[in-house]
Amino acid sequence: MALISYICVACGVQYPLAEMPPLNCIICEDDRQYVNPSGQACTYIDELSNRSKNIILPVSENLYAIYTEPSFAINQRVHL
């Protein structure tokens, strides 16, 4: 079985290489986060890149917004 670096679909945290996805997400089990009512779910980078893309958008001179479309996990956006 191949080693895969699984990614939580609820919060977006990426886990170390493993043969099986984690049973629980340590981030989502924190009281400040939530677990999807349908249960824990993971994806991996190849699957995610087939359905999503990263956008780098100029906001102003020397400032860029970087985000994923369609939105993924907690839909964070970074400004660089």
N, CA, C and O atoms as a Tinker XYZ file with bonds, in Angstrom:
   320  protein
     1  N      0.847000   -1.183000    0.000000    73     2
     2  CA     0.000000    0.000000    0.000000    64     1     3
     3  C      0.891000    1.246000    0.000000    63     2     4     5
     4  O      1.934000    1.262000    0.654000    81     3
     5  N      0.489000    2.273000   -0.722000    73     3     6
     6  CA     1.287000    3.489000   -0.852000    64     5     7
     7  C      1.157000    4.374000    0.382000    63     6     8     9
     8  O      0.137000    4.372000    1.071000    81     7
     9  N      2.208000    5.121000    0.635000    73     7    10
    10  CA     2.172000    6.111000    1.705000    64     9    11
    11  C      1.623000    7.408000    1.130000    63    10    12    13
    12  O      2.069000    7.872000    0.081000    81    11
    13  N      0.652000    7.989000    1.827000    73    11    14
    14  CA    -0.020000    9.208000    1.380000    64    13    15
    15  C     -0.011000   10.211000    2.523000    63    14    16    17
    16  O     -0.150000    9.831000    3.685000    81    15
    17  N      0.150000   11.479000    2.204000    73    15    18
    18  CA     0.059000   12.537000    3.199000    64    17    19
    19  C     -1.385000   13.063000    3.181000    63    18    20    21
    20  O     -1.732000   13.919000    2.368000    81    19
    21  N     -2.205000   12.546000    4.074000    73    19    22
    22  CA    -3.630000   12.880000    4.093000    64    21    23
    23  C     -3.867000   14.298000    4.605000    63    22    24    25
    24  O     -3.099000   14.827000    5.409000    81    23
    25  N     -4.965000   14.905000    4.110000    73    23    26
    26  CA    -5.345000   16.269000    4.463000    64    25    27
    27  C     -6.785000   16.249000    4.965000    63    26    28    29
    28  O     -7.664000   15.702000    4.298000    81    27
    29  N     -7.033000   16.837000    6.126000    73    27    30
    30  CA    -8.387000   16.920000    6.691000    64    29    31
    31  C     -9.229000   17.868000    5.842000    63    30    32    33
    32  O     -8.802000   18.990000    5.571000    81    31
    33  N    -10.408000   17.442000    5.422000    73    31    34
    34  CA   -11.255000   18.293000    4.583000    64    33    35
    35  C    -11.990000   19.367000    5.379000    63    34    36    37
    36  O    -12.501000   20.321000    4.794000    81    35
    37  N    -12.052000   19.229000    6.698000    73    35    38
    38  CA   -12.733000   20.241000    7.511000    64    37    39
    39  C    -11.821000   21.417000    7.853000    63    38    40    41
    40  O    -12.245000   22.570000    7.771000    81    39
    41  N    -10.561000   21.137000    8.240000    73    39    42
    42  CA    -9.682000   22.220000    8.681000    64    41    43
    43  C     -8.479000   22.436000    7.773000    63    42    44    45
    44  O     -7.858000   23.497000    7.827000    81    43
    45  N     -8.135000   21.456000    6.941000    73    43    46
    46  CA    -7.033000   21.609000    6.006000    64    45    47
    47  C     -5.667000   21.200000    6.523000    63    46    48    49
    48  O     -4.676000   21.363000    5.811000    81    47
    49  N     -5.579000   20.672000    7.739000    73    47    50
    50  CA    -4.271000   20.259000    8.258000    64    49    51
    51  C     -3.785000   19.036000    7.482000    63    50    52    53
    52  O     -4.560000   18.127000    7.184000    81    51
    53  N     -2.486000   19.028000    7.160000    73    51    54
    54  CA    -1.898000   17.918000    6.422000    64    53    55
    55  C     -1.103000   17.052000    7.389000    63    54    56    57
    56  O     -0.325000   17.558000    8.198000    81    55
    57  N     -1.306000   15.746000    7.297000    73    55    58
    58  CA    -0.667000   14.791000    8.205000    64    57    59
    59  C      0.547000   14.147000    7.553000    63    58    60    61
    60  O      0.661000   14.143000    6.328000    81    59
    61  N      1.461000   13.599000    8.362000    73    59    62
    62  CA     2.636000   12.909000    7.819000    64    61    63
    63  C      2.220000   11.700000    6.970000    63    62    64    65
    64  O      1.093000   11.216000    7.067000    81    63
    65  N      3.134000   11.235000    6.157000    73    63    66
    66  CA     2.883000   10.077000    5.299000    64    65    67
    67  C      2.389000    8.886000    6.108000    63    66    68    69
    68  O      2.935000    8.571000    7.165000    81    67
    69  N      1.344000    8.225000    5.598000    73    67    70
    70  CA     0.767000    7.058000    6.271000    64    69    71
    71  C      0.061000    6.199000    5.233000    63    70    72    73
    72  O     -0.270000    6.667000    4.144000    81    71
    73  N     -0.166000    4.934000    5.584000    73    71    74
    74  CA    -0.897000    4.034000    4.690000    64    73    75
    75  C     -2.402000    4.260000    4.755000    63    74    76    77
    76  O     -3.110000    4.030000    3.775000    81    75
    77  N     -2.888000    4.710000    5.905000    73    75    78
    78  CA    -4.322000    4.929000    6.119000    64    77    79
    79  C     -4.544000    6.345000    6.645000    63    78    80    81
    80  O     -3.680000    6.887000    7.334000    81    79
    81  N     -5.699000    6.955000    6.327000    73    79    82
    82  CA    -5.972000    8.283000    6.876000    64    81    83
    83  C     -6.144000    8.209000    8.391000    63    82    84    85
    84  O     -6.515000    7.160000    8.919000    81    83
    85  N     -5.879000    9.308000    9.093000    73    83    86
    86  CA    -6.060000    9.292000   10.542000    64    85    87
    87  C     -7.535000    9.083000   10.891000    63    86    88    89
    88  O     -8.420000    9.548000   10.173000    81    87
    89  N     -7.791000    8.392000   11.982000    73    87    90
    90  CA    -9.173000    8.173000   12.419000    64    89    91
    91  C     -9.798000    9.454000   12.948000    63    90    92    93
    92  O    -10.999000    9.678000   12.797000    81    91
    93  N     -8.970000   10.298000   13.572000    73    91    94
    94  CA    -9.444000   11.554000   14.154000    64    93    95
    95  C     -8.480000   12.667000   13.779000    63    94    96    97
    96  O     -7.278000   12.439000   13.638000    81    95
    97  N     -9.007000   13.860000   13.619000    73    95    98
    98  CA    -8.174000   15.026000   13.354000    64    97    99
    99  C     -7.931000   15.747000   14.680000    63    98   100   101
   100  O     -8.884000   16.138000   15.354000    81    99
   101  N     -6.671000   15.922000   15.055000    73    99   102
   102  CA    -6.376000   16.563000   16.342000    64   101   103
   103  C     -6.813000   18.017000   16.368000    63   102   104   105
   104  O     -7.089000   18.547000   17.445000    81   103
   105  N     -6.885000   18.674000   15.231000    73   103   106
   106  CA    -7.348000   20.063000   15.177000    64   105   107
   107  C     -8.867000   20.120000   15.326000    63   106   108   109
   108  O     -9.384000   20.898000   16.129000    81   107
   109  N     -9.574000   19.307000   14.562000    73   107   110
   110  CA   -11.042000   19.341000   14.588000    64   109   111
   111  C    -11.623000   18.855000   15.913000    63   110   112   113
   112  O    -12.744000   19.223000   16.262000    81   111
   113  N    -10.883000   18.038000   16.652000    73   111   114
   114  CA   -11.391000   17.565000   17.939000    64   113   115
   115  C    -11.193000   18.576000   19.061000    63   114   116   117
   116  O    -11.679000   18.369000   20.173000    81   115
   117  N    -10.489000   19.660000   18.782000    73   115   118
   118  CA   -10.359000   20.739000   19.755000    64   117   119
   119  C    -11.743000   21.354000   19.976000    63   118   120   121
   120  O    -12.530000   21.452000   19.034000    81   119
   121  N    -12.042000   21.759000   21.187000    73   119   122
   122  CA   -13.367000   22.313000   21.510000    64   121   123
   123  C    -13.717000   23.552000   20.687000    63   122   124   125
   124  O    -14.897000   23.865000   20.524000    81   123
   125  N    -12.727000   24.252000   20.173000    73   123   126
   126  CA   -12.991000   25.474000   19.395000    64   125   127
   127  C    -13.298000   25.173000   17.934000    63   126   128   129
   128  O    -13.696000   26.070000   17.191000    81   127
   129  N    -13.122000   23.960000   17.523000    73   127   130
   130  CA   -13.369000   23.542000   16.140000    64   129   131
   131  C    -14.560000   22.583000   16.152000    63   130   132   133
   132  O    -15.222000   22.450000   17.181000    81   131
   133  N    -14.838000   21.940000   15.078000    73   131   134
   134  CA   -15.954000   20.991000   15.030000    64   133   135
   135  C    -15.594000   19.804000   14.160000    63   134   136   137
   136  O    -14.685000   19.880000   13.333000    81   135
   137  N    -16.300000   18.726000   14.347000    73   135   138
   138  CA   -16.202000   17.570000   13.456000    64   137   139
   139  C    -17.483000   17.546000   12.640000    63   138   140   141
   140  O    -18.576000   17.652000   13.196000    81   139
   141  N    -17.360000   17.410000   11.351000    73   139   142
   142  CA   -18.512000   17.357000   10.458000    64   141   143
   143  C    -19.496000   16.303000   10.958000    63   142   144   145
   144  O    -19.078000   15.211000   11.341000    81   143
   145  N    -20.791000   16.605000   10.964000    73   143   146
   146  CA   -21.782000   15.632000   11.419000    64   145   147
   147  C    -21.715000   14.290000   10.687000    63   146   148   149
   148  O    -22.095000   13.261000   11.244000    81   147
   149  N    -21.233000   14.298000    9.437000    73   147   150
   150  CA   -21.114000   13.032000    8.712000    64   149   151
   151  C    -19.819000   12.299000    9.058000    63   150   152   153
   152  O    -19.560000   11.215000    8.534000    81   151
   153  N    -19.007000   12.885000    9.935000    73   151   154
   154  CA   -17.789000   12.218000   10.387000    64   153   155
   155  C    -16.528000   12.794000    9.792000    63   154   156   157
   156  O    -16.565000   13.657000    8.915000    81   155
   157  N    -15.419000   12.302000   10.284000    73   155   158
   158  CA   -14.100000   12.742000    9.827000    64   157   159
   159  C    -13.878000   12.309000    8.381000    63   158   160   161
   160  O    -14.231000   11.193000    8.000000    81   159
   161  N    -13.294000   13.195000    7.579000    73   159   162
   162  CA   -12.994000   12.866000    6.191000    64   161   163
   163  C    -11.646000   13.459000    5.808000    63   162   164   165
   164  O    -11.280000   14.545000    6.256000    81   163
   165  N    -10.926000   12.742000    4.986000    73   163   166
   166  CA    -9.617000   13.196000    4.514000    64   165   167
   167  C     -9.552000   13.123000    2.998000    63   166   168   169
   168  O    -10.299000   12.381000    2.361000    81   167
   169  N     -8.654000   13.901000    2.440000    73   167   170
   170  CA    -8.323000   13.844000    1.031000    64   169   171
   171  C     -6.807000   13.788000    0.940000    63   170   172   173
   172  O     -6.135000   13.637000    1.960000    81   171
   173  N     -6.267000   13.905000   -0.234000    73   171   174
   174  CA    -4.818000   13.965000   -0.407000    64   173   175
   175  C     -4.521000   14.894000   -1.573000    63   174   176   177
   176  O     -5.416000   15.234000   -2.346000    81   175
   177  N     -3.272000   15.302000   -1.698000    73   175   178
   178  CA    -2.909000   16.384000   -2.608000    64   177   179
   179  C     -3.290000   16.104000   -4.062000    63   178   180   181
   180  O     -3.751000   17.017000   -4.747000    81   179
   181  N     -3.115000   14.879000   -4.557000    73   179   182
   182  CA    -3.477000   14.588000   -5.956000    64   181   183
   183  C     -4.976000   14.759000   -6.184000    63   182   184   185
   184  O     -5.393000   15.332000   -7.191000    81   183
   185  N     -5.774000   14.268000   -5.262000    73   183   186
   186  CA    -7.228000   14.402000   -5.372000    64   185   187
   187  C     -7.640000   15.869000   -5.282000    63   186   188   189
   188  O     -8.493000   16.328000   -6.042000    81   187
   189  N     -7.035000   16.595000   -4.359000    73   187   190
   190  CA    -7.357000   18.010000   -4.173000    64   189   191
   191  C     -6.964000   18.832000   -5.401000    63   190   192   193
   192  O     -7.713000   19.714000   -5.822000    81   191
   193  N     -5.805000   18.551000   -5.972000    73   191   194
   194  CA    -5.355000   19.330000   -7.127000    64   193   195
   195  C     -6.188000   19.036000   -8.378000    63   194   196   197
   196  O     -6.212000   19.852000   -9.300000    81   195
   197  N     -6.868000   17.893000   -8.428000    73   195   198
   198  CA    -7.748000   17.594000   -9.559000    64   197   199
   199  C     -9.031000   18.409000   -9.529000    63   198   200   201
   200  O     -9.656000   18.605000  -10.572000    81   199
   201  N     -9.442000   18.892000   -8.352000    73   199   202
   202  CA   -10.706000   19.624000   -8.265000    64   201   203
   203  C    -10.544000   21.080000   -7.840000    63   202   204   205
   204  O    -11.513000   21.838000   -7.855000    81   203
   205  N     -9.332000   21.476000   -7.463000    73   203   206
   206  CA    -9.106000   22.829000   -6.968000    64   205   207
   207  C     -7.866000   23.428000   -7.590000    63   206   208   209
   208  O     -7.042000   22.716000   -8.165000    81   207
   209  N     -7.734000   24.740000   -7.475000    73   207   210
   210  CA    -6.514000   25.402000   -7.916000    64   209   211
   211  C     -6.220000   26.567000   -6.978000    63   210   212   213
   212  O     -7.126000   27.160000   -6.391000    81   211
   213  N     -4.948000   26.878000   -6.853000    73   211   214
   214  CA    -4.545000   28.024000   -6.048000    64   213   215
   215  C     -4.538000   29.266000   -6.922000    63   214   216   217
   216  O     -4.071000   29.239000   -8.061000    81   215
   217  N     -5.056000   30.339000   -6.382000    73   215   218
   218  CA    -5.138000   31.617000   -7.086000    64   217   219
   219  C     -4.153000   32.576000   -6.430000    63   218   220   221
   220  O     -4.107000   32.684000   -5.204000    81   219
   221  N     -3.371000   33.267000   -7.238000    73   219   222
   222  CA    -2.489000   34.330000   -6.753000    64   221   223
   223  C     -2.977000   35.605000   -7.416000    63   222   224   225
   224  O     -2.853000   35.771000   -8.629000    81   223
   225  N     -3.528000   36.498000   -6.621000    73   223   226
   226  CA    -4.198000   37.689000   -7.139000    64   225   227
   227  C     -3.512000   38.944000   -6.624000    63   226   228   229
   228  O     -3.398000   39.116000   -5.410000    81   227
   229  N     -3.049000   39.833000   -7.509000    73   227   230
   230  CA    -2.465000   41.084000   -7.028000    64   229   231
   231  C     -3.552000   41.948000   -6.372000    63   230   232   233
   232  O     -4.618000   42.169000   -6.947000    81   231
   233  N     -3.263000   42.422000   -5.177000    73   231   234
   234  CA    -4.206000   43.274000   -4.442000    64   233   235
   235  C     -3.803000   44.732000   -4.595000    63   234   236   237
   236  O     -4.644000   45.596000   -4.847000    81   235
   237  N     -2.524000   44.997000   -4.443000    73   235   238
   238  CA    -1.960000   46.324000   -4.665000    64   237   239
   239  C     -0.475000   46.126000   -4.935000    63   238   240   241
   240  O     -0.005000   44.990000   -5.007000    81   239
   241  N      0.265000   47.213000   -5.085000    73   239   242
   242  CA     1.690000   47.083000   -5.374000    64   241   243
   243  C      2.388000   46.289000   -4.268000    63   242   244   245
   244  O      2.308000   46.647000   -3.093000    81   243
   245  N      3.066000   45.221000   -4.652000    73   243   246
   246  CA     3.806000   44.347000   -3.722000    64   245   247
   247  C      2.922000   43.613000   -2.716000    63   246   248   249
   248  O      3.416000   43.187000   -1.673000    81   247
   249  N      1.630000   43.453000   -3.001000    73   247   250
   250  CA     0.736000   42.713000   -2.111000    64   249   251
   251  C     -0.133000   41.770000   -2.951000    63   250   252   253
   252  O     -0.797000   42.189000   -3.899000    81   251
   253  N     -0.108000   40.483000   -2.575000    73   251   254
   254  CA    -0.848000   39.466000   -3.305000    64   253   255
   255  C     -1.729000   38.675000   -2.346000    63   254   256   257
   256  O     -1.337000   38.407000   -1.211000    81   255
   257  N     -2.914000   38.305000   -2.805000    73   255   258
   258  CA    -3.790000   37.394000   -2.068000    64   257   259
   259  C     -3.591000   36.008000   -2.668000    63   258   260   261
   260  O     -3.559000   35.853000   -3.888000    81   259
   261  N     -3.460000   35.007000   -1.811000    73   259   262
   262  CA    -3.304000   33.622000   -2.261000    64   261   263
   263  C     -4.393000   32.801000   -1.591000    63   262   264   265
   264  O     -4.526000   32.811000   -0.367000    81   263
   265  N     -5.177000   32.085000   -2.404000    73   263   266
   266  CA    -6.275000   31.288000   -1.873000    64   265   267
   267  C     -6.605000   30.152000   -2.832000    63   266   268   269
   268  O     -6.105000   30.112000   -3.956000    81   267
   269  N     -7.441000   29.239000   -2.387000    73   267   270
   270  CA    -7.828000   28.074000   -3.176000    64   269   271
   271  C     -9.260000   28.234000   -3.666000    63   270   272   273
   272  O    -10.138000   28.668000   -2.921000    81   271
   273  N     -9.489000   27.875000   -4.935000    73   271   274
   274  CA   -10.843000   27.865000   -5.506000    64   273   275
   275  C    -11.117000   26.502000   -6.099000    63   274   276   277
   276  O    -10.224000   25.939000   -6.732000    81   275
   277  N    -12.306000   25.938000   -5.929000    73   275   278
   278  CA   -13.310000   26.411000   -4.980000    64   277   279
   279  C    -12.776000   26.310000   -3.558000    63   278   280   281
   280  O    -11.790000   25.617000   -3.305000    81   279
   281  N    -13.423000   26.995000   -2.645000    73   279   282
   282  CA   -12.925000   27.052000   -1.274000    64   281   283
   283  C    -12.739000   25.651000   -0.707000    63   282   284   285
   284  O    -13.450000   24.713000   -1.067000    81   283
   285  N    -11.775000   25.538000    0.182000    73   283   286
   286  CA   -11.440000   24.256000    0.779000    64   285   287
   287  C    -11.226000   24.436000    2.267000    63   286   288   289
   288  O    -10.659000   25.437000    2.706000    81   287
   289  N    -11.680000   23.465000    3.039000    73   287   290
   290  CA   -11.507000   23.440000    4.503000    64   289   291
   291  C    -12.067000   24.717000    5.108000    63   290   292   293
   292  O    -13.230000   25.046000    4.872000    81   291
   293  N    -11.272000   25.442000    5.881000    73   291   294
   294  CA   -11.786000   26.647000    6.543000    64   293   295
   295  C    -11.625000   27.888000    5.675000    63   294   296   297
   296  O    -11.844000   29.009000    6.134000    81   295
   297  N    -11.243000   27.680000    4.425000    73   295   298
   298  CA   -11.202000   28.733000    3.413000    64   297   299
   299  C    -10.299000   29.899000    3.801000    63   298   300   301
   300  O    -10.692000   31.058000    3.673000    81   299
   301  N     -9.103000   29.601000    4.268000    73   299   302
   302  CA    -8.186000   30.664000    4.619000    64   301   303
   303  C     -7.619000   31.329000    3.370000    63   302   304   305
   304  O     -7.557000   30.732000    2.295000    81   303
   305  N     -7.211000   32.575000    3.543000    73   303   306
   306  CA    -6.583000   33.348000    2.487000    64   305   307
   307  C     -5.363000   34.021000    3.101000    63   306   308   309
   308  O     -5.418000   34.529000    4.221000    81   307
   309  N     -4.287000   34.018000    2.374000    73   307   310
   310  CA    -3.063000   34.656000    2.867000    64   309   311
   311  C     -2.772000   35.875000    2.012000    63   310   312   313
   312  O     -3.053000   35.890000    0.813000    81   311
   313  N     -2.210000   36.892000    2.636000    73   311   314
   314  CA    -1.723000   38.072000    1.905000    64   313   315
   315  C     -0.208000   38.118000    2.054000    63   314   316   317
   316  O      0.332000   38.087000    3.160000    81   315
   317  N      0.449000   38.192000    0.927000    73   315   318
   318  CA     1.906000   38.154000    0.915000    64   317   319
   319  C      2.431000   39.406000    0.250000    63   318   320
   320  O      3.644000   39.581000    0.132000    81   319
